Amino acid sequence: MIWPTRSELITYTVVALVFCIVMTAIVTTLDYGFTQLVFAVFG
């Protein structure tokens, strides 16, 4: 079994966190946009 080095582990962790933050921002933005669209269409 091969274990990642400390720098690899830090890099992978940062990449995973950034990916999660970016995806959360995208989903939140889409949710807000669709909410505003629904309110505009249906009052």
FENBELBEL-V455243 format. One record per helix or strand of 3 or more residues. SS is the DSSP state (helix for helix, strand for strand). FROM is the first residue (numbers start at 1). LEN is the number of residues. If there is no record, write none. Layout:
SS/FROM/LEN
SS/FROM/LEN
This chain:
helix/6/37
